[in-house]
Amino acid sequence: MALAVKDLGLAHIVVTSVNRDDLPDGGSAHFAKTVFWIKLLNPGIRVEVLIPDFKGDHRAVQTVVQSGIHILNHNVETVPRLYKKVRPGSVYQRSLDVLKAAKSIRSDVLTKSGLMLGVGETLDEVMATLRDLRDAGCDIVTLGQYLQPSRDQLAVERYLPPDEFQQLKVEADKLGFRHVESGPLVRSSYHAWSHVN
């Protein structure tokens, strides 16, 4: 990966993986080693990692945060009420704790999270979740439209119009996020380089 980054001449990279709950450290060492090699061969690059919750293991979070990353991204994905429906096996508070832990380990690391909207959440619930993220020290937030990948996945309940995404951006900005990316096509890595400029 480090060689590919060098060949492409990238200035910002987002590193992610599938969940590795089969490994004792949840795959945190893989993230750290990948960051090490990327930075060794590409001095000055900004490295963002999009991580799982590591089942709440703060040692795993520490391994990643201390690897030299610039941004730690962990998506809450939805509002607390919908967690069992949207993210079975995940725990809302545990996701917030990952972001808090990252900040407590390294206060200079930027933290980032995102929500996919249109699965039955209310505006009040979205705003409460955004406040929870700010209270957890989250610096950057992304808001996008959930799209059903296949008939086997959760159905879309509502498509938000672009002006609603714009209004959510305005409201999220008022909460003090360093950057808010909000729109129907937004994903956590969408325009990621611009979130820190």
Secondary structure, 3 states (H helix, E strand, C coil): CHHHHHHHCCCEEEEECCCCCCCCCCCHHHHHHHHHHHHHHCCCCEEEEECCCHHHCHHHHHHHHCCCCCEEECCCECCHHHHHHHCCCCCHHHHHHHHHHHHHHCCCCEEEEEEEECCCCCHHHHHHHHHHHHHCCCCEEEEEECCCCCCCCCCCCCCCCHHHHHHHHHHHHHCCCCEEEECCCCCCCCCHHHHHC
